[in-house]
C-alpha cells in the first residue's frame, strides 16, 4: 500500500499526459488534463494523510533493497511540496480552460503540462541523487516545450537562454554526482549521510558540496545565477508563467534544503556562511531589479528571485526556527506567486497588455479583481496578518536570535522595497485611468474565458487568507518538517531499514 501511495502522485500525471497527447486535437483533451489534475490532488492528499499518521514513509521499487534500488520517500517537507504542487497544477489546469487557445492545445500543451507536474513531483519524492537528476531533466524538457510552444521570436530567444543556463547547471550537478559516487560508492541520499561523514578526504567533500550548491543555485535562481529567469518567465502563456513561477525554482530550493541538511553537514561553518551572503545578495538584486521594471510579469519575475533569497536564508541560518521559516516560506510563496501571475493574465485580457505604461483603469472596471490582487500582493510584501507576514516574521526572528542584525535589517529592507513594487503595479495598472481612454469592462471577455480564469485566483486568495488568519497548524507542520531536516534519523532508518 505504501508503494502505491508514493507512486500514484507521479503515475497519475504521466498517465494523464499520455491520454492528453492522444486526444490533443479533440475538445476532450483539456478535460482529461483537468480530471488528471483532480486525481493528482486526491493522490497527494492520500499520501499526506499517510505521512501524518505514520511519519516518514519509503518504498523500494521492484523490491530492490536500498541503497541499490530506486527509492521513493516522503517526509513532512517532501509531502507538503507534493500537495502544493498538485494544488498549483489544478489551479493552473482550470485557468488554462479560459486562456489556452486551441492552436496551443493541438501542439500538445496539456501533455507537456502534465509531464512537468510529474517531473516536479518526482523530484520531491525521490530518495537518490541519480533519479533527482532524471527528474530535473524531465522538468527541463517539458518546461522548454511549454516555454516555446507559441513559436514567437521572443519565446524562442527566451527558450535558448533558459535551456543554455540550465544545461550548465545540469553539467555541474551531474559532475558532482559522479565525484560523490566515486568517493562514497552510493547515491542513495539516506546512505550518503553516513558515507559522506566517514569519507577520508573531507576537503574534497566540501568541494563537491559547493558544486551541488552551484548546480541547485542555478535551478533556484540565486545570485549571481538567476539571469535565465527574468529573461524567460514573461514570454509564455500566463498559465505557464504561473506554474513556472510557483514550482520550478522551488525544486532547486528543496534540493538544496535536502542535501545541506541530510548529506553535506560536515563543514556547515563554511558552506552556510557562503549561503548567507548568497541569500542576502539574491534578495537585494531581485528586489532592485523589480523596482526598475515597468512590465507586470517582469516585476513579478524579479520578485521570484528576491523571495528565493528568504527561503535559502532559512537554510543558511541553520536553526530550527530558521528552517521552519524557510519551509513555511516555500509553501506560502508557491501559492502567492502563482496567483499573482494568474492575476496578470486577467489584467492582460481586460486592459490589453502587461506593460504598466499602456494599461490602467482596472480598479474602476473590476474592483473584485483589484481586491484579489491586493491579497497576494500584500502577502508577498509581508503585511499582517496574511501568510507572507508569518513567513518573514519567522525568518527575521531567527536572524535576531542569532544576533545577526544585519541579516534581519536586509530582510526587512527588502520587504519595504517589495511594497514599493506592489504599489507601483497597483497605481499604474489599477488606479490610474487607461492611457488610451479604454474602459476595460470585464463583460467584454466572454464568460467561458473569464470564469475559469477567475476561479483559481479566488481559490488561491482564500488559501492565502486562511493561512494568514489561522497560521498555527501550518506553523506546527513547518516546525515538524524543520525538526526532521535537522535530525534525519527517522528518514535514514525508514529508507535503509534494519541495515542501520
Secondary structure, 3 states (H helix, E strand, C coil): CHHHHHHHHHHHHHHHHHHHHHCCCCCHHHHHHHHHHHHHHHHHHHHHHHHHHHCCEEEEHHHCCCCCCCEEEECHHHHHHHHHHHHHHHHHHHHHHHHCCHHHHHCCHHHHHHHHHHHHHHHHHECEHHHHHHHHHHHHHHHHHHHCCCCCHHHHHHHHHHHHHHHHHHHHHHHHHHHHHHHHCCCEHHHHHHHHHCCCCHHHHHHHHHHHHHHHHHHHCCCCCCHHHHCCCCCCCHHHHHHHHHHHHHHHHHHHHHHHHHCCCCCHHHHHHHHHHHHHHHHHHHHHHHHCCCEHHHHHHHHHHHHHHHHHHHHHHCCHHHHHHHHHHHHHHHHHHHHHHHHHHHHHHHHCCCECCCCCCHHHHCHHHHHHHHHHHHHHHCCCCCHHHHHHHHHHHHHHHCCCHHHHHHHHHHHHHHHHHHHHHHHHHHHCCCCCCCCCCHHHCCHHHHHHHHHHHHHHHHHHHHHHHCCHHHHHHHHHHHHHHHCCHHHHHHHHHHHC
